[in-house]
Amino acid sequence: MVRFGIIGTGRISDWVLKGAGQDPRIKITAVCSRTAEAAEAFIQRNPMAAGAKVYTSVEDMAADPEVDAIYIGTPNETHCAYAITGLKAGKHVLCEKPLAINAAEGRMMADAARESGCLLMEAMVSTLNPNFAAIASRLDEIAPVRQYSSFFCQYSSKYEALKRGEVATAFMPGTAGALRDVGVYTLYPLIALFGRPSSIRSEIRTVQTDLGVSDVQGTAYLGFKGMDATVTWSKTYDSFQPTEIAGEKGNLILDEIHIARKAEMVPHATPTSGLGPKPGRTTLSEGLPFNEYYYEFKEFADLIEQGKSESQRNSLQTSLAVLEVIDEMLNEL
Ligand SMILES: NC(=O)c1ccc[n+]([C@@H]2O[C@H](COP(=O)([O-])OP(=O)(O)OC[C@H]3O[C@@H](n4cnc5c(N)ncnc54)[C@H](OP(=O)(O)O)[C@@H]3O)[C@@H](O)[C@H]2O)c1
């Protein structure tokens, strides 16, 4: 059993509990909020948290012997301090994406995890999704891989407010913005599969606010040995483009990179005229038997049961490489 203390009572904490509740090993024993009222309201509306203790201090919750692990569902700029507080108190930490606002903070968190021997994992849903695993296991069949392209473009209602000069957390200059908020979903699976890029070029669109420059959309071109990648992210428009990995012997396709519901493979076929038959698509896996957030709690609980302090699927090495790439792209602004 893993007894969790939840930090932050916003919508993401409500969402993840739907998945956490599908793993019988997960219990919620504490909720920490900036106000006791918000923590109590969260417990009230989430039956899974019934009976949880209320905290308004992360330090106090981290000292609770009835808490084994901490879930961080608060804004990016709080992740580092909250994670280190938990790790130093001997708690495992499941931290929302991105792991931190930059690689320097991410490295401090990774160091604290190594020193404590506790598990620290980024709650990146994409790479724990079984449909992602389905394509990852078939890469050899399309090898050599030549191209990866991925999109996460979702018009944000908060962009409307941004245009009026109101800066929501998700657009906060220096700590959030479209790349950290949604672009990370296109980068994390890429780096998990293929490692660090050898070159990065990006085109990022921004909005000037009273608090600084906020990035709202972008495209990056990343070079790897023998292959290249393009990733596109946006909070200013929607896109329904799938994510595709193209190899010399075929293609692997996910319908969406954030929460893939379908994985397909298209073997390379003999070229035909434009009107000839198209190569057949094979469905590798379809649907999600569990809530999309179940998989991060399952991975986390599996690792604790196995006595492991790091996930191979959502490794700290990948989290840090992603943050380094994000830093490099945003440094250009
Ligand atoms: N995995 C996903 O699908 C997904 C989706 C959305 C967001 N996220 C991630 O989840 C995190 C939170 O994002 P969000 O959009 O939900 O943020 P948010 O609504 O601004 O904040 C979430 C909660 O954090 C607490 N909080 C707010 N400001 C705080 C501050 N300055 N210091 C400490 N606590 C604060 C609040 O809870 P209390 O009032 O209880 O303190 C708030 O309800 C981000 O890292 C984001 O990238 C993940």
Ligand as a Chemical Component Dictionary entry (heavy atoms), coordinates in Angstrom:
data_LIG
# 
_chem_comp.id                   LIG 
_chem_comp.type                 NON-POLYMER 
_chem_comp.pdbx_formal_charge   0 
_chem_comp.three_letter_code    LIG 
# 
loop_
_chem_comp_atom.comp_id 
_chem_comp_atom.atom_id 
_chem_comp_atom.alt_atom_id 
_chem_comp_atom.type_symbol 
_chem_comp_atom.charge 
_chem_comp_atom.model_Cartn_x 
_chem_comp_atom.model_Cartn_y 
_chem_comp_atom.model_Cartn_z 
_chem_comp_atom.pdbx_ordinal 
LIG N1  N1  N 0  -0.826 15.953 -16.102 1  
LIG C1  C1  C 0  -1.726 16.764 -16.607 2  
LIG O1  O1  O 0  -2.584 16.382 -17.398 3  
LIG C2  C2  C 0  -1.725 18.203 -16.162 4  
LIG C3  C3  C 0  -2.780 19.037 -16.497 5  
LIG C4  C4  C 0  -2.778 20.337 -16.024 6  
LIG C5  C5  C 0  -1.731 20.789 -15.239 7  
LIG N2  N2  N 1  -0.691 19.957 -14.967 8  
LIG C6  C6  C 0  0.426  20.422 -14.117 9  
LIG O2  O2  O 0  -0.090 20.541 -12.806 10 
LIG C7  C7  C 0  0.536  21.624 -12.127 11 
LIG C8  C8  C 0  -0.537 22.586 -11.629 12 
LIG O3  O3  O 0  -1.132 23.183 -12.753 13 
LIG P1  P1  P 0  -2.540 23.910 -12.643 14 
LIG O4  O4  O 0  -2.830 24.513 -13.948 15 
LIG O5  O5  O -1 -3.524 22.963 -12.039 16 
LIG O6  O6  O 0  -2.146 25.078 -11.595 17 
LIG P2  P2  P 0  -3.086 25.956 -10.678 18 
LIG O7  O7  O 0  -4.517 25.643 -10.955 19 
LIG O8  O8  O 0  -2.631 27.367 -10.779 20 
LIG O9  O9  O 0  -2.685 25.453 -9.208  21 
LIG C9  C9  C 0  -3.022 24.178 -8.731  22 
LIG C10 C10 C 0  -3.178 24.262 -7.229  23 
LIG O10 O10 O 0  -1.924 24.579 -6.642  24 
LIG C11 C11 C 0  -2.130 25.434 -5.500  25 
LIG N3  N3  N 0  -1.421 26.694 -5.765  26 
LIG C12 C12 C 0  -1.737 27.675 -6.640  27 
LIG N4  N4  N 0  -0.827 28.655 -6.616  28 
LIG C13 C13 C 0  0.092  28.296 -5.708  29 
LIG C14 C14 C 0  1.286  28.876 -5.234  30 
LIG N5  N5  N 0  1.727  30.040 -5.707  31 
LIG N6  N6  N 0  1.973  28.220 -4.301  32 
LIG C15 C15 C 0  1.549  27.043 -3.820  33 
LIG N7  N7  N 0  0.421  26.433 -4.232  34 
LIG C16 C16 C 0  -0.278 27.046 -5.170  35 
LIG C17 C17 C 0  -3.611 25.650 -5.395  36 
LIG O11 O11 O 0  -4.117 24.694 -4.481  37 
LIG P3  P3  P 0  -4.427 25.155 -2.961  38 
LIG O12 O12 O 0  -5.371 26.297 -3.085  39 
LIG O13 O13 O 0  -4.989 23.937 -2.387  40 
LIG O14 O14 O 0  -3.115 25.565 -2.334  41 
LIG C18 C18 C 0  -4.120 25.357 -6.778  42 
LIG O15 O15 O 0  -5.441 24.949 -6.825  43 
LIG C19 C19 C 0  1.499  22.259 -13.130 44 
LIG O16 O16 O 0  2.793  21.771 -12.906 45 
LIG C20 C20 C 0  0.982  21.785 -14.475 46 
LIG O17 O17 O 0  1.997  21.699 -15.461 47 
LIG C21 C21 C 0  -0.688 18.672 -15.374 48 
# 
loop_
_chem_comp_bond.comp_id 
_chem_comp_bond.atom_id_1 
_chem_comp_bond.atom_id_2 
_chem_comp_bond.value_order 
_chem_comp_bond.pdbx_ordinal 
LIG N1  C1  SING 1  
LIG C1  O1  DOUB 2  
LIG C1  C2  SING 3  
LIG C2  C3  SING 4  
LIG C2  C21 DOUB 5  
LIG C3  C4  DOUB 6  
LIG C4  C5  SING 7  
LIG C5  N2  DOUB 8  
LIG N2  C6  SING 9  
LIG N2  C21 SING 10 
LIG C6  O2  SING 11 
LIG C6  C20 SING 12 
LIG O2  C7  SING 13 
LIG C7  C8  SING 14 
LIG C7  C19 SING 15 
LIG C8  O3  SING 16 
LIG O3  P1  SING 17 
LIG P1  O4  DOUB 18 
LIG P1  O5  SING 19 
LIG P1  O6  SING 20 
LIG O6  P2  SING 21 
LIG P2  O7  DOUB 22 
LIG P2  O8  SING 23 
LIG P2  O9  SING 24 
LIG O9  C9  SING 25 
LIG C9  C10 SING 26 
LIG C10 O10 SING 27 
LIG C10 C18 SING 28 
LIG O10 C11 SING 29 
LIG C11 N3  SING 30 
LIG C11 C17 SING 31 
LIG N3  C12 SING 32 
LIG N3  C16 SING 33 
LIG C12 N4  DOUB 34 
LIG N4  C13 SING 35 
LIG C13 C14 SING 36 
LIG C13 C16 DOUB 37 
LIG C14 N5  SING 38 
LIG C14 N6  DOUB 39 
LIG N6  C15 SING 40 
LIG C15 N7  DOUB 41 
LIG N7  C16 SING 42 
LIG C17 O11 SING 43 
LIG C17 C18 SING 44 
LIG O11 P3  SING 45 
LIG P3  O12 DOUB 46 
LIG P3  O13 SING 47 
LIG P3  O14 SING 48 
LIG C18 O15 SING 49 
LIG C19 O16 SING 50 
LIG C19 C20 SING 51 
LIG C20 O17 SING 52 
# 
